[in-house]
Amino acid sequence: MSLLLEQGRAALFLDFDGTLVEIADAPDAVTVAERLPERLERLGARLDGALALVTGRSIDNLTDFLGHPNLHLAGSHGGDVRAPGGHILREGRALPQPVAAALERFAADRGLLYERKAHGGALHYRTQPKREAETRQFAVELSEAYGLVAKTGKCVVEVAWPGSDKGGAVNLLVARPPFAGAVPIFIGDDTTDEDGFVACARLGGFGIAVGERVSAAARHGLASVEEVHKWLEL
């Protein structure tokens, strides 16, 4: 990371689960490294503020784990974006009530975990892997019926509004200070991070894929969350 900064200004866009923290069996079971928020704030200061956390979690859920760091935060896959201090740059919409109710009912009937989000809803099937095809098909059909989109990830499928993707968050932020003019770099582990990789590459930067998953768009890779922390010098 130090070598990269010596070469010019860089802007970092960091996924959370599987990138900064290890994947857990349930969203609320993740373990956050000691003083991670403070370490991220120090890294952001080195980048003159050009650091954003871009996650599928809602911002409210993310701050349950990190507090309110002095960083840009993009939640709900870019559907909700806020500058430090909570200033809203993009505000998302809640799912239609019938959609949220259908997702919750589907999860309850099949022993899945339903994660209600401010701007979407996710079905987690990590404990029920045989339900993967059924869950994905249900989410796709439900989304199509209401003009929504279904996003798939590691043992999860989420229903959200169109345009709520991580590439959209990158595009929004790079047009604003302190990100404008810096080389954008997106680090993430999941299929939902591909949009971020593509956006950064289009803007002259690159993506870094974390873990064993083969990425279609990332230029580089890091083997694990531990390697991410080392590379970022957290």
Secondary structure, 3 states (H helix, E strand, C coil): CHHHHHCCCEEEEECCECCCECCCCCHHHCCCCCCHHHHHHHHHHHCCCCEEEECCCCHHHHHHHHCCCCCEEEEHHHCEEECCCCCEEECCCCCCHHHHHHHHHHHHHHCCEEEEECCEEEEECCCCHHHHHHHHHHHHHHHHHHCCEEEEECCEEEEECCCCCHHHHHHHHHCCCCCCCCEEEEEECCHHHHHHHHHHHHCCCEEEEECCCCCCCCCEEECCHHHHHHHHCC
